[in-house]
Amino acid sequence: MKKAIFICCLISIGYIQTIMAQISPPGLGKAHTAGWLAIGVRQDLDTIPDKGWQSMTYLGVGRISNPDNYDPVQKPALFVINQEFYHQLPKNWQYSLAVSYRRQHEYEDEFPFIHENPEISHEFRMYGRLFYNLKSSWIKLTPAFRQEFRKYFSSTTNSTENFQLRSRFKLQLAVNLDKKKQHRLTLSSEQLFAISKDKNPALWTDFSYKESRFAVYYSFAPENLPLIFNGGYMYNIVGKTYPYDVHYLAFDIIIENPYQLFRHN
C-alpha cells in the first residue's frame, strides 16, 4: 500500500526546468568516452492567449567508445527526438511537459563488445519538470526536479524492465561572462533515482539511486544571429555497488525563434 501511494505521488509531480542554454547529453550506456551532438529549435508561442509559453524541439545523436579505448565516436549509441513545452509562472517558477522517442543500440559488456540480440531497443518517454530561478544580472541558480515515465519496447533479452519511473534532482549555476550576455559558463550536478516494474515476475523494484551527472558548459550567443552554440563536458557515474564512469564530449546548436524570422522576411 505504501509503495502504491509513493508511485501515485511520483506521477502527480511534474518536473521542469527553465529552458537551459544547452541540450545536455543523455546516458548512452557502458563506455569509456562518448560523443553527443544535437540541434534544437526554440520558439516563443506568443499566439497563445496565456503568455509565457515556449516550445523546444531537438534531434540528438550519440556515439560511444568500447570500454577499453578512448574513441568517443567509435560506434553508434542513440538517436533522440524530443519535444518539450515550457510555461513561465509568477515569482521565478517555471514548469514543462515533454514527450520523447529514443532508439538505442545495445552492446555486450564483455570483449569484443558486439551488438546484443536484438541490436536495437526503443523507448518512449514522458516527463515533467519544475524549476525555481534565483537570478541577478550576472548569475542564475536553478534547482530543478524532473519526473519521468519510461516505457521500453523491443528491449534486449538481458533487460527485465517493463517500464520505469525515474526522479531527477538537478542544481545548475549559470554565470554570464560579459555585459551583453553573449558568453556564459554553466555548471550542473544531477542525481537520478528510479523504481521499475519488472516483466517476469511482474513486481516493483525498490526506489533507489541510479547515477550522477556533473557537467560544465560554455555557451556563445552571437549578437546578430538567432543562434546559441554550446560545447561542454559531462562526467557520468553509473551504479552504486559496481559503478562505472563515462566521459562525455558534447556540442549543440539552438536556433532561436525561427518563426519570427520568416514572418519578418
Secondary structure in CASP SS format (residue, H / E / C, confidence):
PFRMAT SS
TARGET T0000
AUTHOR 0000-0000-0000
METHOD secondary structure of the structure
MODEL  1
M C 1.00
K H 1.00
K H 1.00
A H 1.00
I H 1.00
F H 1.00
I H 1.00
C H 1.00
C H 1.00
L H 1.00
I H 1.00
S H 1.00
I C 1.00
G C 1.00
Y C 1.00
I E 1.00
Q C 1.00
T C 1.00
I C 1.00
M C 1.00
A C 1.00
Q C 1.00
I C 1.00
S C 1.00
P C 1.00
P C 1.00
G C 1.00
L C 1.00
G C 1.00
K C 1.00
A C 1.00
H C 1.00
T E 1.00
A E 1.00
G E 1.00
W E 1.00
L E 1.00
A E 1.00
I E 1.00
G E 1.00
V E 1.00
R E 1.00
Q E 1.00
D E 1.00
L C 1.00
D C 1.00
T C 1.00
I C 1.00
P C 1.00
D C 1.00
K C 1.00
G C 1.00
W E 1.00
Q E 1.00
S E 1.00
M E 1.00
T E 1.00
Y E 1.00
L E 1.00
G E 1.00
V E 1.00
G E 1.00
R E 1.00
I E 1.00
S C 1.00
N C 1.00
P C 1.00
D C 1.00
N C 1.00
Y C 1.00
D C 1.00
P C 1.00
V C 1.00
Q C 1.00
K E 1.00
P E 1.00
A E 1.00
L E 1.00
F E 1.00
V E 1.00
I E 1.00
N E 1.00
Q E 1.00
E E 1.00
F E 1.00
Y E 1.00
H E 1.00
Q E 1.00
L C 1.00
P C 1.00
K C 1.00
N C 1.00
W E 1.00
Q E 1.00
Y E 1.00
S E 1.00
L E 1.00
A E 1.00
V E 1.00
S E 1.00
Y E 1.00
R E 1.00
R E 1.00
Q E 1.00
H E 1.00
E E 1.00
Y E 1.00
E C 1.00
D C 1.00
E C 1.00
F C 1.00
P C 1.00
F C 1.00
I C 1.00
H E 1.00
E E 1.00
N E 1.00
P E 1.00
E E 1.00
I E 1.00
S E 1.00
H E 1.00
E E 1.00
F E 1.00
R E 1.00
M E 1.00
Y E 1.00
G E 1.00
R E 1.00
L E 1.00
F E 1.00
Y E 1.00
N C 1.00
L E 1.00
K E 1.00
S C 1.00
S C 1.00
W C 1.00
I E 1.00
K E 1.00
L E 1.00
T E 1.00
P E 1.00
A E 1.00
F E 1.00
R E 1.00
Q E 1.00
E E 1.00
F E 1.00
R E 1.00
K E 1.00
Y E 1.00
F E 1.00
S C 1.00
S C 1.00
T C 1.00
T C 1.00
N C 1.00
S C 1.00
T C 1.00
E E 1.00
N E 1.00
F E 1.00
Q E 1.00
L E 1.00
R E 1.00
S E 1.00
R E 1.00
F E 1.00
K E 1.00
L E 1.00
Q E 1.00
L E 1.00
A E 1.00
V E 1.00
N E 1.00
L C 1.00
D C 1.00
K C 1.00
K C 1.00
K C 1.00
Q C 1.00
H E 1.00
R E 1.00
L E 1.00
T E 1.00
L E 1.00
S E 1.00
S E 1.00
E E 1.00
Q E 1.00
L E 1.00
F E 1.00
A E 1.00
I E 1.00
S E 1.00
K E 1.00
D E 1.00
K C 1.00
N C 1.00
P C 1.00
A C 1.00
L C 1.00
W E 1.00
T C 1.00
D C 1.00
F C 1.00
S E 1.00
Y E 1.00
K E 1.00
E E 1.00
S E 1.00
R E 1.00
F E 1.00
A E 1.00
V E 1.00
Y E 1.00
Y E 1.00
S E 1.00
F E 1.00
A C 1.00
P C 1.00
E C 1.00
N C 1.00
L C 1.00
P C 1.00
L E 1.00
I E 1.00
F E 1.00
N E 1.00
G E 1.00
G E 1.00
Y E 1.00
M E 1.00
Y E 1.00
N E 1.00
I E 1.00
V E 1.00
G C 1.00
K C 1.00
T C 1.00
Y C 1.00
P C 1.00
Y E 1.00
D E 1.00
V E 1.00
H E 1.00
Y E 1.00
L E 1.00
A E 1.00
F E 1.00
D E 1.00
I E 1.00
I E 1.00
I E 1.00
E E 1.00
N C 1.00
P H 1.00
Y H 1.00
Q H 1.00
L H 1.00
F H 1.00
R H 1.00
H H 1.00
N C 1.00
END
